[in-house]
């Protein structure tokens, strides 16, 4: 599952301008807009997670503007709607995330600081900004392969006849020999490109490079409606995405350099839901690899995910319990009200009540910003994909899979907890009589199969490693053994 990136909003309280008393000792002149101009860096400490923020403040005709980047969330740009100053105070508004920052300038030159408070969804955190470098470059990615590659790499397109759209991807295979076994990589939730790029990482680029160097051809593709692929992503469900994976199987079968009996599917996160569906539907799928795949329904996953991530960020247990109750209420609406409009109104009411109970109205966030945040959250859950995910029981389909299966999860995965999911996957395979499987819980690895400290999504960006080499070797060894 792709972690969701938060947006931020900055409100601007005004203060009174300072005056100079001629009889008093001279004080430094009041700051002007130019004193705030530049790049400012600060770290938002929310417990176990630390998020580095970079504010780039500019001035045009005495009017300030700000661009904000969340470095540890993929260097993502966060819209700042308005920036104002009054005396030595700067305030910013980012309505897309119902948050605010207000800080006071002190010092001169490189010794300047802005000391203030960042508030989001009723929670306030101290945030001190200091002059920083202009680039704000994310950590380097040493595993990203560089051209020229020691293998063939070509851009390809093929059609999904069920959806009537075209999928675009990259096909890689060893430079000589063949026909080769092949793996089709299926991305996690959310619109993903062929590299499954997120948080500055390109996991599928790195995995495809590793597998191809081991003698396995790889097809990775942009999700429908993403990148160079056509089609409508927003209206699709997990079952629809399975038809895209099978379109890739049909394409590989048409190639002379691919062994048609050795084509498999390797799905990450939601891709681990898609692969079994495709394998049950088509005899052309030779094996499947479930990478952080789920074995329980979406409702159980979301309860566990929210609690684990909040706990890793230092949230108190009472807040975790309150959030679960809010989730339960929202999920009940989605399960009992099929009509999108009344369901959306009911969910908005639940969210509005939760924000009021948390005291967000008194935390420096205006009503319009709150309503924008509520509308975004309603849209996130009140759609066909989420409704399907919430109640879909993957174990029922996994029990019908007859081809070889490799299932791996990281023991520090907070998005798809390994114990209950691997246990459910193995139980389903046994129930269906499938004896050709391996199950591995990988110590120290998170949802992206990186070596991690806590496993929290906030760490993904700061970790230089994109994929554990041991995990990639496990996958390659198993595929070669399985198709051998």
Order of alpha helices (4+ residues) and beta strands (2+ residues): alpha-beta-beta-beta-beta-beta-beta-beta-beta-beta-beta-beta-beta-beta-beta-alpha-beta-alpha-beta-alpha-beta-alpha-alpha-alpha-alpha-alpha-alpha-beta-alpha-beta-alpha
